[in-house]
Amino acid sequence: MNEKDIFDELDRIMRLIRRSRGKDHRGRGHRRILEAITAQGTMPTRELAEILDVRPSSLNEILGRMEEDGLIIRSRSESDQRVVLAGITEAGTAELQRIREAEKAFRTKVSDVLTAEEKETFMRLAQKFADGLEESVPEEPEHRNRFERRRL
């Protein structure tokens, strides 16, 4: 076994996780957006882009599709018409709940693959690997680190 084998297995795991989400999965971006708006409340889209560490133009493209699907609503700020606010709808809240439940069911199903001892070993190795990556990868912007610690 060499380094390439390890990364090939990690890649295979990630592909299987993505495939397990099914055809109706809207993508990780939708969940992150819905989680952020749920946690922060209605907020300016520029602030949302900063929290998610994405370009405002990329975010606005996704928000447009989410608005068409009835998951979010965009409106102008009453105090400053230049500011666009994003808020979650009832359908968006229901979709976020559906995503959370599906992910919980998936985690439960997959966790049965490993014994308790194997889970501890896997977690220890995964943390060691992540810690090593953090040392070699540039730091994320402070606003994202703060938000990510809340475990979206």
N, C-alpha and C positions, 0 to 999 in steps of 0.2 A: 504494500500500500504506500502510495506517495501523496504529495500535496494535491496533485491533479485529481486523484481518486476522491479525496476528501471534498474538494470543491464540486466535483461531479455529483456526489451524493447530496450535498447541500442544494445544488441546483435542482436535482430530481425531487427533493423534499418540497422545495418552493413551488415547482410546477404542479405537484400533486395537491398541494394546499390550494393553489389557485383553481385547479380543475374541480376540486371538491365543492367549490362555491356555486357551481351550476351555471346554466346559461342565463338565468334571470338576474345574476349578480351584477350590480351596477358599478362596482369597482370600489377600491379602497378610498378614493377621493370623496365619493359621496358620503361614506360613513364619517370620514374625518370632518367634513363640512358640517354634517348634521350634529355630530358630537360637539364641535366647537360652538355652534350657535345655541345648542341646548345648554351648554355649560356657561356661556357668556351672555346669552340673551340676544335680542336683536342688536346688530352692530354694523358699523360702516364696513363696506366691502374691502376698503383699503386696509383696515385693521385686521379683518379676517385673512386677507392675503399675507399679511405680516406674520400672523400667528401660525398659519399653515406653511409658511416659507415657500410661497409660490408667487409667480408673476401675476399682477392684477389682471392682465389680459387673459391669461390661462384660466384664472379663477372665474372671470366673467363668462367665459365660454361654457364652463361646467355649470355655473349658476343659471345660465339661460336654459340649459336642458332641464335642470332640476325644477326651474320655475314652470316650464312647459308641462312637466310631469306632476305639478302641483305639490312638490315637496317643500319648496321655500317660496317666499314672497319678497320681492324687492320693491322698495319705495324710496321716495326722496325725503331727506330730513326736513322737518318743518323749520328748524332754525337755520339751516344752510342748504339751499336747494341743489348745490353742487355735490353734496354728499349722498351717496346711495346706500341705503340700509338693507341688510338681509335678515330675514326672520324665518322661523320654522313654522310650517302649517301643521294642522292635525294629521294630514296624510304623511308629512315628513316625520312627525313623532311616531306614527304607527310604523313607518318604514324602518326607522332606527330601531324600534323595539323588535321588529321582525329580524333584522340583521343581527342584533344582539342574541336573540334566541337561537338563530341558526348557527352562529359561531359557538355558542355555549354547547349546543347539541353536538357539533363537530368535535369540539375539545373533549367532551365526555367520551365520545366514541373512540377517538384516537388515543386518549389516555389509557384505555384498556389494553393497548398494545404492549406497554411496559409495566414491569413490576414496580413496586414502591422503591426498591433499591435501585433499579435501573433509572427511574425518574430522578432520583437524587443525584446519581452519577451523571446523567444527561444534563441536568440543570447546572451542576458544578462545571462541567466541561463547556456548556454553552456560555455561561457567564465568563469563564476564563477566555474563551474565544472572543466574545464581545469586548471584554476589557482590552485584549490585545489589539483589536481593530480600532478601538477608540484612541489608543495611543498613536496609531499610524494614520488616522483619518483626521482632517482638519475639524476643529470644533464647529458646532452649529451655532447660529446666532442665538444670543441670550434669550430673546423672546420665545424661541422655539423650545429651548431646553426647559424653560419654566413651564410651558404648556404641556410638553410631552411627559413631564414628571407626574402630571395628573392622570396619566394612563388612559388616554383616549383610545 
